[in-house]
Amino acid sequence: MLVVKSNTLKDAVIKSVLNEYDVKSNEMSKDELTYGTEIIEPVYDPFLLEKLREMSGTHDSCITVKAEDAIFSGKKFVSESNDIPEQIRNLLDDFDFDEELESFLEDYETFGYAGLEFLRDNEMNFVGINHISSLYLRMCRDKERVVQKIGAKEVYFKLYNPKDNRFLNKENGLWDYDINSETLANDIVWFNKKSSESKVYGKPRYLSELPAIITDEAIIDYQKGYFKSHGVPNYIITITGNLESEDENYTADDFEADLENEFKSISNEPGTALCVVIPSDENNVNVNVHKIGEERKEGSFLDLSKKVTDRIYRVHRVPKERVGDSDASGIASNRTEALLKNYSKSTVAIIQRRIANLVNKAILKSEFESDVKIEFLPANFEGEDTQLDRLIKLLQNGALTLGEFINRLPEKYLLEMEESDIYFDKRFMNNQSLDVVLFGNVPMDAEGKLESLINDLDEDMNY
């Protein structure tokens, strides 16, 4: 029996992809990145977790937009004294500060943990932050040091603890040994998700949908193979019988090779029929065609692809509309608006509270000893015109004070009102101050009223 076969089908769709992309750290075989015995090994290999982002564009986009929406939606400062030191405002309002936080947050979502380096001047005063790739960071077993290793070079960091006055040598990881401006280790804040599997490294939430993330790439590979070969084999052709040829050296293997070559040549012209003349003994050759699958393969894979991407969106709690993948009639549709509002209030808001808590405790309270607190503004997906119209209506109906109205205007207006301003708490209704609406068209003239009362009293006394 001769069987003509095709190699179009990719291994990724016919074998267990989970075995190929095991994310457990014990599968790691990078000798140059061996940290030794003084570190705690991550439960999941960071290098393979990073690879997952390269494998699935949907997965990568979800992590990116969550970080962007949480950090770049804007921020405000809150203080009981209403006094925001210029040093704090300049530091935390700087775009570089936001970019470092965004990178830090992407690592936090990707690996389940992240590190943020504190930068200081020669007087040990806090001057800024620096994101360090979590890919190369490992916690030491004493849980007081963190080490970064790239190739053969190691750099140690002191785990941030304001109560610990020791100094760490960044080159050898020893405490209070050979310390100078060149060897002094910087502090690093360690941030990780809560997990029963690892108290140090945490566990990324998306791992529950690991099969979907991997299948996302498998589908793409399959479809690339489909279009490269201009089709997917749906049939097996079997030929039985004796072949007869004038050339005695022409064997059945030669015939199979010729037939495969014919299939390769017509694959460049989809829809072309193939006719093969077979030299044989009379009535002694049978050609059979066996159907091996449904002809609707491409449509099936499109359906599968949609289900896979939906699972990835769901595990990240990101609506597909946020990354431009929507079947809705437009960004202003009621369904889309409701989904984006819920995303802003739940997914993004939770991340913002965690990051704000980190900045408030570790930087504002510990480093600056200030009562100032930072709050990230809700992610807003409305068009600026729609947002402005709604703010004006709220102001005119007394729902917002003048200060709240001004401070919620889009950034392009460059307007801000301090809470100490006497007009900050003023409310309006129908374009009039609310106290005028409540107490009359003309505000009370207290001085004139008093003078009138005195005159009336004088007249009564004269009588």
Phi, psi and omega in degrees: 000133177251130181240122174273124184234158181238148178259020183296319182298129182277147178300330186298336182259000180236006176225169183285108180289337180295326178292326181287326184245051176293128184261009178288140185294334183292354175273353185288135182226050180254094184300324183290349180248022177286124185268352183089196187262356185273359181247160174269123182286137174297148177294323181241137184293116180301327182293325178280330173295321176295323179298328180299327179291327177286330183285325186235113177296326179295313178300315180296317181296321180298316179295317182296313184291327178297317179294316180296314183294326181287322188266319189265015177280351181109165182213160174222160180250140180236133179212139179296329181270357182059020180247111179256108180305140182300325180298317179292315181298315181295322182290310187277342177272355182289139182296326179298323177299317178296320181295321179294320178294322179297313179298319177300318181290324176299318176297318181301318179285328183283313188256343185090356177208164179198157180237140180232116183278138175264127180261141182226158176270189183294338178267012178068021176276142180293130181232351180168182180235159179216124177284134176244131183304123181290347180304326185249006182267138176222143178277134176283159185295335179283352180055031175237349180226154175231137182241141174246131180229123175233113187066234180263356185270129178245140175228129181261148175233147175274125178297128189300122177206100184303337182274350181266112184266006179287161176245142183245136174280118185288344183272322183242355177074020180262146181276136174049042180230122177053056183263127172211184183298336182272333185253354182291126180281144175277160174282152175223132175272129181254126185233126181216154176286152178282132181204142177286340181282331179205120178283345184260312187260340181071190181217126177300137183295330187286352183296340177293340177248032178303317178302323180292319181297318181288320179296330178304316178287323181300321179295318179297316178299318180297314182293325175299318177295324180298311183285332178294323181262001179062030176161171177238129181297128178249352186222154168248132178255124177245139180234126179237151178125181182265130177270140180239129182218147176294333178270113184294338181276355181279113186254178177296325178296322178296320180295318178298317179297318179297320182293320177297321178296323178295319178296322179294323182288320181280349179295341177278355179229079183305141179091353181284136177275149179246126176242128182237129176267125185251117174289126186200169170291152184298131176055032184235010180235132178240134176244121182238141178246123182246122178286131184245000180187175178287147180281352183265038185297315183297317177297322179296320181288330174295319177297316179297318180300318179297317180295321181295312180296324178298321179294322179292316177301319185293317183291331176274350183058042177242124177291141183298336177298333182292333180253018174082013180253097186214142173263000183289167184286346179167169184295339183268002180297152183299320181296313181297317180298318180294318180296317182290325177295316179296320177299317180294320184281337183253285185302304185291317184298321179296315178298317181298320180295322179294316181291319179298320179297321178296311182295317183295318183281309188281328185256300187291316183279310186283316186275318183259351181050047184245152177271003179292139176232149180256141175229133177273135182285151180301144176294130184242121182250012178279153172293151184298323180296316179296318180297317181295318179301317181292320179296319180297317179297319179295320179294314184292340180256014173077009181280335178239145171281167180299320179294317179296321178298310183295318184285348177260001178295151176305152186300333185297340181280343176053041180247144178206140179236131179285148180294340180281349180296136184294339180264001185301318185266010180288136176246153183231154174214125183054044176067016176237148177301139186297328179292331176290319180297321185280325189245014176119165182289331181244124179302149182295132175266091186299318182294317179294322179296319179294318179297321179295320179296321180295318179297317179298321180295318179298319180296319179296323182289327180292332179280000000 
